[in-house]
Amino acid sequence: MRTDMTGRVALVTGASGGIGLATARRFTEAGAAVVLSARRTELIEREAQSLTDAGHTAIAITADVTDAADVEALVAGTIKRLGRLDFAVNNAGVISDRQPAHEIEQSDWDRQIAVNLTAVWLCMKYELAHMVTQGSGAIVNVSSIGGLRGAPGLAAYTASKHGVVGLSKGTGVEYASQGIRINAVCPGWVETPMTAEYGSDPDRHAAMVASEPIGRTAQPVEIANTIVWICSDEASFIVGDAISVDGGQSA
């Protein structure tokens, strides 16, 4: 990473593992101070301490991104402890097993929409409030290849991730004139705890790999590299985009 982010502050949700943790690590390697946030306090505190021990600035703030009070406190805590907020990566997400749309329980539908879409808006609500006052900032919302195309049996997930793309485009053009860049990234299959659980069946995992023209699934750091680059000054003219990092699936 060539960009020097020294003196800047990044907030990453869903940072207890996978793409979120890899992104937090990449921000610190670029010189930024980072806030790791997730519901699992022990995991993020351990990772924040590990980064601190390595000479970086990192803190952990526990939050449930579907809870407005938690999210408000998360952003306020970031500002209070680190003084500013330059980059926000809204990454927390869930997926359920494939099933026909007419068999989805409303509770499962509501859960996926709440975590994958509503929580992204909720995080942006408080992140943007600060960035507007500050007059600068970059936000990356983590969508999915499922936000660009359909997939049988994943109606709720697909709807939620398409929503993230639409939200990123709409707010991207809304806030660009205020010095804030908002974009989405759309990963293909990535080796994360969430997809490990989803692909625990060998046949399903084989199908995941087979769907990737590149012939393999991604490592979290490959998505993190793109996220941190989008936040950097090197990507200063990218606004309201949905960038595929999917091994060729969307092509």
N, C-alpha and C positions, 0 to 999 in steps of 0.2 A: 504494500500500500504506500504510494508515493505521497499522498496528501497528508499534510501535518495538521492534525486536529487538536493540538495542544491548546488548552484553555477553553475547550468546548465541552459540552455536557450532553450525553446521550441517555435516553430512557428506553429500555427494552422490556416489553411484556412477554410472558411465556418464556422466561429466561432460565428456567430450571433445567433445561436440557435441549437437545436438538438444535433447530435453527436459531432459536432465541439465545441460547448459551453461546453458540458459535459466533453470533453477531456481537454479543457483548464483548467477547474476547477480541474480536477484530477491531472494535472501536478502541479498546485500550491499547492495542498494538499500534494504532494510528495516533495515539497520544491523548485521546479524549478520556474524560472521567465518565464513568458509566453507572447507571442505576439498574440493577437487576430486579425484576419484579415477577412474582408468581404467587400462587396460593401456598406452595410448599416451602415454608419458612426455612426449614433445616437445609434444604438443598441450595437455595439461593444464598443463604448466609455462608455456607461452606464455600461456594464458588466465589463469592465476593471476597472472602478472606484469602482464598488462593490467589486471586488477582492482586490483592493488596500486598501479600507476601512477595509477589513477583515484582513489586515496585510500581504498580499502577494504582489509580484512584478508582475504587469501586465500592458501592454500598448496596445493601439489599433492603427492599421495602416490600413487605407482604401486601398483596391486594387481590381481591376478587374483581376482575374487570367487568363483571356483570352488575356490580353494586356501585351506584353513583357515589355514595359517600366514600367508599374505598378508593375509587378513582380520583375523586377530588383531593383526598388526603395524599394519594400517591404523587400527584403533580405538585401539590403544595409542599410536600416533604422533599421532593427533588429540588425545588427552588430554595427552600429554607437551608438545606444542607450543602448544596453545591452552587447556589447563587444564580443559576440560569438554566435554560433548556434550549438547546440548539437542534437536537435530533431526537425524533421519537419513532420507534419501530413497534407497531401494533401487530403482534405476532401470535398471541394466544388463540388456540383453535381446537376444535374437536371434530371427529368423524364417527359415524355409526356403520354397522354392517349393512351391506347391500340388501334392499328389500323393495318390493313394488311400492310405488307411491301411494296406492290406495290402502296399503297395509301399515303405513307409518302411524305410530301413535302420536297424538297431538303433543304429548309431553316430550317426545323425542324431537319432533319438529321444532317446538318452542326452544328446547335446549340448544340445538344447533344454530338456529337463528340468533338466539341471545348471545352465545359465546362468539360465533364467527362473524356476525354482522353488527348487531346492536352494540356490543361491547367496543367494537372498533370506533363507531360513531361516538360513544360515550367517552372513550379515551381522547379522541380528537377534540371533543367539546372543551375539555379542560386544557389540553395541550395548546390548542389554538388560542384560547383566551390569553394565555401568557405570551405566545409568539406574536400575536397581533400587537400587544403592548411593546414588546421587544423590537418589533419591526423586522424580524428575520426568523428563519427556521426551515427545517426540512422534515417531512413525515413520510415514512414508508409503511404502507399497509400490506400485510402478507395475505395474498389471496391464494390462488392455486390454478393449475391447469384446468381444474373444475370451474374456474371463474371465466373461462374462455370458450368452453365447449360442454356438451352434455355427456352424461355417463349413465347407463342403465342402472337402476337400483340406488342411485345416490341423489334423489330429487332434493332433499332438504339441504344437503351439503352443497350441491351445485347451485341452488338458489341463493344460499348465503354467500358463497364465494363470488357469484356474479354480482351480488349486491355490493361487495367490497370493491370490485372494479368500478361499478357505477358511482359509488360514494367517492372514490379517489379521483375519478375524472371530474365529477361535479364540483367538489371542493378544490380540486387542482386549479380549475379556471377561475373559481371564485376568489381564491386567496393569493394568486400569483402576483397581482399588482401590489400586494402588501409585503412583498419580500419573502413569502413562504412558498416553498415548493412541496407539492403533495403528489405522490406516485404510488403505484402498487407493483409488487412482484408476484409472479405466478409460477411457482415451482412445480415440476413434475414429481415423480416419486423420489423421496429423500429418505435416507436411513435415519429415522428419528424414533424415539420411543412410541409415538402415536402410530406411525406406519408399521413399526415392528409388531405391535399388537394386532393391527388390522391385517398384516400380511403374515401372521404366525402360521397359517396353513401353508405348507410347502408349495402346493399347486397355485395358490393365490399369489404367493411371492414370485413364483416363476412367471406368472402372467404379468405381474408388475414389471419385471425386468424385460419381458418380451415386448411390452408396449413401448419401450424406450428405443428409438432408432439408434441411439449411441451404444446400446447393448449392455447397459448397467443402470443402477439407480445412483442418485447423487449422494455425496457426503454433505452434511450440514454446512461446512465451511464454504462450499461452492456457492451456496445461496447467500451466505453471510458476506462473501466478497462482493457480490452484486449489490446487496443492500447498503453496505458502507460506501461503496463507490457512488451510488445514487445520491446519498446524503452529502457527498464531498463536493468541493468547489469544481472539481473536474466534470461534474454532471450538471453544471449551472443552468443549462438551457433545456433540461428535461422536466416537463411539467404535465401532470394529468395523464401520464402514460401507464400502461399495464405491461410490464416487461416480462417476457417468458424466460424462465431459466429451467428448461424442461427436457433437455437432451434431444430435442427435435420433435417432440410429440405434436405440438401445435402446428408444425410445418407440414 
